[in-house]
Amino acid sequence: MYHYTHLTPFEREKTLFFLAEGKSITEIAHLLKRSKSTISRKLRRNVDPADQPIRTAR
């Protein structure tokens, strides 16, 4: 069984701050002492829908 601790509100805020500064996921993970997959998962799951490209049905 895997153990996963959620990011704290502070870590979430710092993640967005570092992202806005142009830092990579690897850099952000190192700065927060978290796994790259944790940071990547957070960003993938918590993207603002307004920032998502519009998908058209084919």
C-alpha positions as CSV (number, residue, x, y, z in Angstrom):
1,M,0.0,0.0,0.0
2,Y,1.3,3.4,-0.9
3,H,1.5,6.3,1.6
4,Y,0.7,9.7,0.2
5,T,0.6,12.9,2.1
6,H,-1.2,15.8,0.5
7,L,0.4,19.1,-0.1
8,T,-0.2,21.7,2.6
9,P,-1.9,24.9,1.6
10,F,1.5,26.6,1.9
11,E,3.1,24.1,-0.4
12,R,0.3,24.6,-2.9
13,E,0.8,28.3,-2.9
14,K,4.6,28.0,-3.2
15,T,4.1,25.6,-6.1
16,L,2.0,28.1,-8.0
17,F,4.5,30.9,-7.1
18,F,7.5,28.9,-8.4
19,L,5.6,27.9,-11.5
20,A,4.8,31.6,-12.2
21,E,8.5,32.3,-11.9
22,G,9.1,29.8,-14.7
23,K,10.7,27.0,-12.5
24,S,10.4,23.4,-13.8
25,I,8.6,20.7,-11.9
26,T,11.9,19.2,-11.0
27,E,13.1,22.5,-9.5
28,I,9.9,22.9,-7.6
29,A,10.0,19.4,-6.2
30,H,13.6,19.9,-5.0
31,L,12.7,23.3,-3.4
32,L,9.8,21.8,-1.6
33,K,11.6,18.5,-0.8
34,R,8.8,16.6,-2.5
35,S,8.7,14.0,-5.3
36,K,8.4,15.2,-8.8
37,S,5.3,13.0,-9.3
38,T,3.6,14.7,-6.3
39,I,4.1,18.1,-7.9
40,S,3.1,16.9,-11.3
41,R,0.0,15.2,-10.0
42,K,-1.0,18.4,-8.1
43,L,-0.6,20.5,-11.3
44,R,-2.5,18.0,-13.5
45,R,-5.4,17.6,-11.1
46,N,-5.8,21.3,-10.1
47,V,-5.6,23.1,-13.4
48,D,-8.1,25.9,-13.7
49,P,-10.7,24.8,-16.3
50,A,-10.4,28.3,-17.9
51,D,-6.8,27.5,-18.7
52,Q,-7.7,24.2,-20.4
53,P,-7.8,24.1,-24.2
54,I,-11.3,23.7,-25.6
55,R,-11.8,20.2,-27.0
56,T,-14.1,19.7,-30.0
57,A,-16.0,16.5,-30.7
58,R,-15.0,14.7,-33.8
